[in-house]
Amino acid sequence: MSILSFPARPGASYFFTVRLADPASSALIDHISLLRDCVALTRKRLPFEISAACVLPAALHMVWTLPKGDDDTVRRWRLIRATFSKHLPDDGRVPKPVWQRRVWGLPIRSPLEMTLYKVHCVTAPVREGLVTYAEDWAYSSLQQSSGQMPLSVLGQPRQTPPQLRLVS
């Protein structure tokens, strides 16, 4: 499994994208409870903070911050992906291998980049055409972080309150 093309730094933050081998699959949202359990198990064994996440039918975007003195992103992704694959029901709907070989990862080097990658995570379902409004997607961290996201990056609100005027 190939993950990083840059040196990992202990305590650093990263943006990751992992994809299923079959881009037409919806296994990640079909088995969302299993995926959540796999991430929780990994975080229990190898702690890390999740600043933002979005689960799409065949892809997962996450922003992680590792603990000080720890730079092992490879082991964490290996555990999440292997546990999910092992416990996925063998009903013939999800072809093997389950995951693409590569995990796309980028270091986050500034508070601005952190904000941009968080926004990228929560707006992914809109870009993919799955929903019209980011807040309608049940499988993202938007509900927990919406108070911290500027409205201008989340798309237009459903209704503009009468006391506010949208500025273009």
PyRosetta script that sets phi, psi and omega in degrees:
from pyrosetta import init, pose_from_sequence

init()
pose = pose_from_sequence("MSILSFPARPGASYFFTVRLADPASSALIDHISLLRDCVALTRKRLPFEISAACVLPAALHMVWTLPKGDDDTVRRWRLIRATFSKHLPDDGRVPKPVWQRRVWGLPIRSPLEMTLYKVHCVTAPVREGLVTYAEDWAYSSLQQSSGQMPLSVLGQPRQTPPQLRLVS")
pose.set_psi(1, 127.2)
pose.set_omega(1, 179.0)
pose.set_phi(2, -100.8)
pose.set_psi(2, 127.7)
pose.set_omega(2, -177.2)
pose.set_phi(3, -120.9)
pose.set_psi(3, -63.6)
pose.set_omega(3, -169.4)
pose.set_phi(4, -111.2)
pose.set_psi(4, 139.9)
pose.set_omega(4, 175.0)
pose.set_phi(5, -110.2)
pose.set_psi(5, 22.2)
pose.set_omega(5, 179.9)
pose.set_phi(6, -144.1)
pose.set_psi(6, 156.6)
pose.set_omega(6, 180.0)
pose.set_phi(7, -70.5)
pose.set_psi(7, 130.0)
pose.set_omega(7, 177.0)
pose.set_phi(8, -73.3)
pose.set_psi(8, 144.6)
pose.set_omega(8, 179.3)
pose.set_phi(9, -118.7)
pose.set_psi(9, 133.8)
pose.set_omega(9, 177.7)
pose.set_phi(10, -58.4)
pose.set_psi(10, 136.0)
pose.set_omega(10, 177.1)
pose.set_phi(11, 76.6)
pose.set_psi(11, 5.6)
pose.set_omega(11, -176.5)
pose.set_phi(12, -83.6)
pose.set_psi(12, 166.6)
pose.set_omega(12, 175.8)
pose.set_phi(13, -108.8)
pose.set_psi(13, 147.3)
pose.set_omega(13, -176.9)
pose.set_phi(14, -140.9)
pose.set_psi(14, 150.3)
pose.set_omega(14, 169.4)
pose.set_phi(15, -104.9)
pose.set_psi(15, 130.9)
pose.set_omega(15, -179.4)
pose.set_phi(16, -125.7)
pose.set_psi(16, 147.3)
pose.set_omega(16, 167.5)
pose.set_phi(17, -130.7)
pose.set_psi(17, 127.0)
pose.set_omega(17, 173.4)
pose.set_phi(18, -121.5)
pose.set_psi(18, 145.7)
pose.set_omega(18, -176.4)
pose.set_phi(19, -130.9)
pose.set_psi(19, 150.2)
pose.set_omega(19, 172.7)
pose.set_phi(20, -74.3)
pose.set_psi(20, 154.3)
pose.set_omega(20, 179.7)
pose.set_phi(21, -64.3)
pose.set_psi(21, -34.2)
pose.set_omega(21, 178.8)
pose.set_phi(22, -98.9)
pose.set_psi(22, 106.4)
pose.set_omega(22, -177.5)
pose.set_phi(23, -65.8)
pose.set_psi(23, -16.3)
pose.set_omega(23, 178.5)
pose.set_phi(24, -88.5)
pose.set_psi(24, -5.3)
pose.set_omega(24, -178.3)
pose.set_phi(25, -72.5)
pose.set_psi(25, 153.8)
pose.set_omega(25, 172.9)
pose.set_phi(26, -122.1)
pose.set_psi(26, 26.6)
pose.set_omega(26, -174.0)
pose.set_phi(27, -60.4)
pose.set_psi(27, -32.8)
pose.set_omega(27, -177.1)
pose.set_phi(28, -67.4)
pose.set_psi(28, -40.1)
pose.set_omega(28, 177.9)
pose.set_phi(29, -86.1)
pose.set_psi(29, -27.3)
pose.set_omega(29, 175.5)
pose.set_phi(30, -64.9)
pose.set_psi(30, -30.4)
pose.set_omega(30, -177.9)
pose.set_phi(31, -122.5)
pose.set_psi(31, 45.2)
pose.set_omega(31, -175.4)
pose.set_phi(32, -62.2)
pose.set_psi(32, -35.6)
pose.set_omega(32, 179.7)
pose.set_phi(33, -64.4)
pose.set_psi(33, -41.6)
pose.set_omega(33, 177.4)
pose.set_phi(34, -62.8)
pose.set_psi(34, -45.2)
pose.set_omega(34, 179.3)
pose.set_phi(35, -60.2)
pose.set_psi(35, -45.5)
pose.set_omega(35, 178.7)
pose.set_phi(36, -60.7)
pose.set_psi(36, -41.1)
pose.set_omega(36, 178.5)
pose.set_phi(37, -64.2)
pose.set_psi(37, -39.2)
pose.set_omega(37, 179.3)
pose.set_phi(38, -64.4)
pose.set_psi(38, -42.3)
pose.set_omega(38, 178.4)
pose.set_phi(39, -66.8)
pose.set_psi(39, -42.7)
pose.set_omega(39, 179.8)
pose.set_phi(40, -63.0)
pose.set_psi(40, -42.2)
pose.set_omega(40, 178.2)
pose.set_phi(41, -62.1)
pose.set_psi(41, -43.9)
pose.set_omega(41, 179.5)
pose.set_phi(42, -63.6)
pose.set_psi(42, -43.5)
pose.set_omega(42, 179.8)
pose.set_phi(43, -65.0)
pose.set_psi(43, -30.2)
pose.set_omega(43, 177.7)
pose.set_phi(44, -70.3)
pose.set_psi(44, -41.3)
pose.set_omega(44, -179.4)
pose.set_phi(45, -78.7)
pose.set_psi(45, -41.5)
pose.set_omega(45, -176.5)
pose.set_phi(46, -131.8)
pose.set_psi(46, 88.6)
pose.set_omega(46, -172.0)
pose.set_phi(47, -59.3)
pose.set_psi(47, 146.0)
pose.set_omega(47, 171.1)
pose.set_phi(48, -162.9)
pose.set_psi(48, 157.3)
pose.set_omega(48, 179.9)
pose.set_phi(49, -98.3)
pose.set_psi(49, 138.4)
pose.set_omega(49, 174.8)
pose.set_phi(50, -105.4)
pose.set_psi(50, 114.3)
pose.set_omega(50, -180.0)
pose.set_phi(51, -87.8)
pose.set_psi(51, -29.1)
pose.set_omega(51, 178.5)
pose.set_phi(52, -159.4)
pose.set_psi(52, 150.0)
pose.set_omega(52, 178.4)
pose.set_phi(53, -155.9)
pose.set_psi(53, 149.2)
pose.set_omega(53, 174.1)
pose.set_phi(54, -147.5)
pose.set_psi(54, 124.3)
pose.set_omega(54, 177.4)
pose.set_phi(55, -101.4)
pose.set_psi(55, 118.6)
pose.set_omega(55, 174.9)
pose.set_phi(56, -101.7)
pose.set_psi(56, 170.2)
pose.set_omega(56, -178.4)
pose.set_phi(57, -54.0)
pose.set_psi(57, -40.6)
pose.set_omega(57, -176.8)
pose.set_phi(58, -128.4)
pose.set_psi(58, 17.1)
pose.set_omega(58, 179.8)
pose.set_phi(59, -150.3)
pose.set_psi(59, 157.8)
pose.set_omega(59, 179.9)
pose.set_phi(60, -136.8)
pose.set_psi(60, 125.1)
pose.set_omega(60, 175.0)
pose.set_phi(61, -109.4)
pose.set_psi(61, 135.4)
pose.set_omega(61, 178.8)
pose.set_phi(62, -145.3)
pose.set_psi(62, 147.2)
pose.set_omega(62, 171.0)
pose.set_phi(63, -113.8)
pose.set_psi(63, 119.6)
pose.set_omega(63, -178.4)
pose.set_phi(64, -115.6)
pose.set_psi(64, 151.3)
pose.set_omega(64, 165.3)
pose.set_phi(65, -125.5)
pose.set_psi(65, 125.4)
pose.set_omega(65, -179.1)
pose.set_phi(66, -85.7)
pose.set_psi(66, 156.2)
pose.set_omega(66, 176.6)
pose.set_phi(67, -68.7)
pose.set_psi(67, 157.0)
pose.set_omega(67, 175.3)
pose.set_phi(68, -57.1)
pose.set_psi(68, 137.7)
pose.set_omega(68, 177.7)
pose.set_phi(69, 81.0)
pose.set_psi(69, 7.5)
pose.set_omega(69, -178.2)
pose.set_phi(70, -132.0)
pose.set_psi(70, 129.7)
pose.set_omega(70, 179.5)
pose.set_phi(71, -130.6)
pose.set_psi(71, 19.0)
pose.set_omega(71, -171.3)
pose.set_phi(72, -89.8)
pose.set_psi(72, 75.7)
pose.set_omega(72, 176.3)
pose.set_phi(73, -74.5)
pose.set_psi(73, -31.8)
pose.set_omega(73, -177.4)
pose.set_phi(74, -60.9)
pose.set_psi(74, -47.9)
pose.set_omega(74, -178.7)
pose.set_phi(75, -62.9)
pose.set_psi(75, -40.4)
pose.set_omega(75, 179.8)
pose.set_phi(76, -63.0)
pose.set_psi(76, -48.8)
pose.set_omega(76, 179.9)
pose.set_phi(77, -65.7)
pose.set_psi(77, -37.5)
pose.set_omega(77, 178.9)
pose.set_phi(78, -60.9)
pose.set_psi(78, -42.6)
pose.set_omega(78, -179.4)
pose.set_phi(79, -66.9)
pose.set_psi(79, -45.5)
pose.set_omega(79, 179.3)
pose.set_phi(80, -60.7)
pose.set_psi(80, -50.2)
pose.set_omega(80, -175.2)
pose.set_phi(81, -68.4)
pose.set_psi(81, -42.3)
pose.set_omega(81, -179.3)
pose.set_phi(82, -66.8)
pose.set_psi(82, -41.1)
pose.set_omega(82, -179.9)
pose.set_phi(83, -65.6)
pose.set_psi(83, -43.6)
pose.set_omega(83, 177.9)
pose.set_phi(84, -60.6)
pose.set_psi(84, -47.6)
pose.set_omega(84, -178.2)
pose.set_phi(85, -62.4)
pose.set_psi(85, -42.0)
pose.set_omega(85, -176.9)
pose.set_phi(86, -66.5)
pose.set_psi(86, -37.3)
pose.set_omega(86, -174.8)
pose.set_phi(87, -97.6)
pose.set_psi(87, 0.5)
pose.set_omega(87, 177.4)
pose.set_phi(88, -67.5)
pose.set_psi(88, 130.2)
pose.set_omega(88, 179.5)
pose.set_phi(89, -57.2)
pose.set_psi(89, 136.0)
pose.set_omega(89, -179.6)
pose.set_phi(90, -90.0)
pose.set_psi(90, 70.8)
pose.set_omega(90, -178.1)
pose.set_phi(91, -101.1)
pose.set_psi(91, 6.9)
pose.set_omega(91, 177.7)
pose.set_phi(92, 82.2)
pose.set_psi(92, -3.9)
pose.set_omega(92, -178.0)
pose.set_phi(93, -82.5)
pose.set_psi(93, -24.8)
pose.set_omega(93, -178.8)
pose.set_phi(94, -112.5)
pose.set_psi(94, 113.7)
pose.set_omega(94, -178.4)
pose.set_phi(95, -70.3)
pose.set_psi(95, 155.3)
pose.set_omega(95, 175.6)
pose.set_phi(96, -100.1)
pose.set_psi(96, 142.5)
pose.set_omega(96, -4.6)
pose.set_phi(97, -68.6)
pose.set_psi(97, 153.7)
pose.set_omega(97, -177.2)
pose.set_phi(98, -75.5)
pose.set_psi(98, -42.9)
pose.set_omega(98, -171.4)
pose.set_phi(99, -106.0)
pose.set_psi(99, 151.2)
pose.set_omega(99, 165.0)
pose.set_phi(100, -64.4)
pose.set_psi(100, 153.8)
pose.set_omega(100, -177.9)
pose.set_phi(101, -67.5)
pose.set_psi(101, -34.2)
pose.set_omega(101, -172.5)
pose.set_phi(102, -93.3)
pose.set_psi(102, 139.4)
pose.set_omega(102, 168.7)
pose.set_phi(103, -108.7)
pose.set_psi(103, 121.2)
pose.set_omega(103, -178.9)
pose.set_phi(104, -85.1)
pose.set_psi(104, 123.4)
pose.set_omega(104, -178.7)
pose.set_phi(105, -136.6)
pose.set_psi(105, 140.7)
pose.set_omega(105, 178.3)
pose.set_phi(106, -133.4)
pose.set_psi(106, 138.0)
pose.set_omega(106, 176.5)
pose.set_phi(107, -73.1)
pose.set_psi(107, 146.2)
pose.set_omega(107, 176.0)
pose.set_phi(108, -102.7)
pose.set_psi(108, 120.2)
pose.set_omega(108, -170.1)
pose.set_phi(109, -107.8)
pose.set_psi(109, -4.2)
pose.set_omega(109, -178.0)
pose.set_phi(110, -155.9)
pose.set_psi(110, 162.5)
pose.set_omega(110, 175.5)
pose.set_phi(111, -59.6)
pose.set_psi(111, -34.5)
pose.set_omega(111, 177.9)
pose.set_phi(112, -63.8)
pose.set_psi(112, -46.2)
pose.set_omega(112, 177.1)
pose.set_phi(113, -61.2)
pose.set_psi(113, -38.7)
pose.set_omega(113, 178.3)
pose.set_phi(114, -58.6)
pose.set_psi(114, -46.9)
pose.set_omega(114, 179.4)
pose.set_phi(115, -62.7)
pose.set_psi(115, -44.1)
pose.set_omega(115, -179.1)
pose.set_phi(116, -62.1)
pose.set_psi(116, -41.8)
pose.set_omega(116, 179.8)
pose.set_phi(117, -71.9)
pose.set_psi(117, -33.6)
pose.set_omega(117, 174.5)
pose.set_phi(118, -63.3)
pose.set_psi(118, -44.4)
pose.set_omega(118, 178.4)
pose.set_phi(119, -63.3)
pose.set_psi(119, -42.0)
pose.set_omega(119, 178.0)
pose.set_phi(120, -56.8)
pose.set_psi(120, -42.4)
pose.set_omega(120, 179.4)
pose.set_phi(121, -61.7)
pose.set_psi(121, -54.3)
pose.set_omega(121, -171.2)
pose.set_phi(122, -75.0)
pose.set_psi(122, -19.5)
pose.set_omega(122, 178.3)
pose.set_phi(123, -96.2)
pose.set_psi(123, -1.0)
pose.set_omega(123, -179.0)
pose.set_phi(124, -56.5)
pose.set_psi(124, -42.1)
pose.set_omega(124, -179.8)
pose.set_phi(125, -63.3)
pose.set_psi(125, -30.4)
pose.set_omega(125, 177.1)
pose.set_phi(126, -70.7)
pose.set_psi(126, -45.5)
pose.set_omega(126, 178.9)
pose.set_phi(127, -61.6)
pose.set_psi(127, -34.0)
pose.set_omega(127, -179.8)
pose.set_phi(128, -80.8)
pose.set_psi(128, -5.5)
pose.set_omega(128, 179.7)
pose.set_phi(129, 78.1)
pose.set_psi(129, 18.5)
pose.set_omega(129, -178.3)
pose.set_phi(130, -82.5)
pose.set_psi(130, -30.7)
pose.set_omega(130, 178.0)
pose.set_phi(131, -144.3)
pose.set_psi(131, 163.3)
pose.set_omega(131, 176.8)
pose.set_phi(132, -86.6)
pose.set_psi(132, -35.7)
pose.set_omega(132, -177.7)
pose.set_phi(133, -119.7)
pose.set_psi(133, 135.2)
pose.set_omega(133, -177.8)
pose.set_phi(134, -57.3)
pose.set_psi(134, -35.9)
pose.set_omega(134, -177.2)
pose.set_phi(135, -70.5)
pose.set_psi(135, -10.8)
pose.set_omega(135, 178.6)
pose.set_phi(136, -82.0)
pose.set_psi(136, -12.2)
pose.set_omega(136, -178.0)
pose.set_phi(137, -85.9)
pose.set_psi(137, 120.0)
pose.set_omega(137, -174.3)
pose.set_phi(138, -76.1)
pose.set_psi(138, -15.7)
pose.set_omega(138, -171.8)
pose.set_phi(139, -107.6)
pose.set_psi(139, 43.6)
pose.set_omega(139, 176.8)
pose.set_phi(140, -138.6)
pose.set_psi(140, 167.2)
pose.set_omega(140, -179.1)
pose.set_phi(141, -87.0)
pose.set_psi(141, 9.0)
pose.set_omega(141, -178.5)
pose.set_phi(142, -57.3)
pose.set_psi(142, -41.5)
pose.set_omega(142, -177.5)
pose.set_phi(143, -59.2)
pose.set_psi(143, -33.0)
pose.set_omega(143, -179.1)
pose.set_phi(144, -85.3)
pose.set_psi(144, -23.2)
pose.set_omega(144, -173.6)
pose.set_phi(145, -116.3)
pose.set_psi(145, 5.0)
pose.set_omega(145, -172.5)
pose.set_phi(146, -60.9)
pose.set_psi(146, -28.9)
pose.set_omega(146, 178.0)
pose.set_phi(147, -67.8)
pose.set_psi(147, -17.2)
pose.set_omega(147, -178.3)
pose.set_phi(148, -101.1)
pose.set_psi(148, -7.8)
pose.set_omega(148, -177.4)
pose.set_phi(149, -95.5)
pose.set_psi(149, 133.1)
pose.set_omega(149, 175.3)
pose.set_phi(150, -66.6)
pose.set_psi(150, 135.2)
pose.set_omega(150, -177.8)
pose.set_phi(151, -58.5)
pose.set_psi(151, -30.8)
pose.set_omega(151, -176.7)
pose.set_phi(152, -62.7)
pose.set_psi(152, -23.1)
pose.set_omega(152, -179.3)
pose.set_phi(153, -96.5)
pose.set_psi(153, -9.5)
pose.set_omega(153, -178.1)
pose.set_phi(154, -94.7)
pose.set_psi(154, 2.9)
pose.set_omega(154, -177.8)
pose.set_phi(155, 93.4)
pose.set_psi(155, 171.0)
pose.set_omega(155, -178.7)
pose.set_phi(156, -71.1)
pose.set_psi(156, 141.8)
pose.set_omega(156, 175.7)
pose.set_phi(157, -67.6)
pose.set_psi(157, 161.5)
pose.set_omega(157, -179.7)
pose.set_phi(158, -60.6)
pose.set_psi(158, -43.4)
pose.set_omega(158, 178.7)
pose.set_phi(159, -134.6)
pose.set_psi(159, 135.6)
pose.set_omega(159, 176.3)
pose.set_phi(160, -85.6)
pose.set_psi(160, 119.7)
pose.set_omega(160, 178.4)
pose.set_phi(161, -58.6)
pose.set_psi(161, 144.5)
pose.set_omega(161, -174.6)
pose.set_phi(162, -59.4)
pose.set_psi(162, -28.9)
pose.set_omega(162, -178.1)
pose.set_phi(163, -81.4)
pose.set_psi(163, -8.5)
pose.set_omega(163, -179.6)
pose.set_phi(164, -110.9)
pose.set_psi(164, 149.2)
pose.set_omega(164, 177.0)
pose.set_phi(165, -127.6)
pose.set_psi(165, 126.8)
pose.set_omega(165, 178.5)
pose.set_phi(166, -69.5)
pose.set_psi(166, 134.1)
pose.set_omega(166, 178.7)
pose.set_phi(167, -105.2)
pose.set_psi(167, 129.7)
pose.set_omega(167, -179.3)
pose.set_phi(168, -87.2)
pose.dump_pdb("model.pdb")
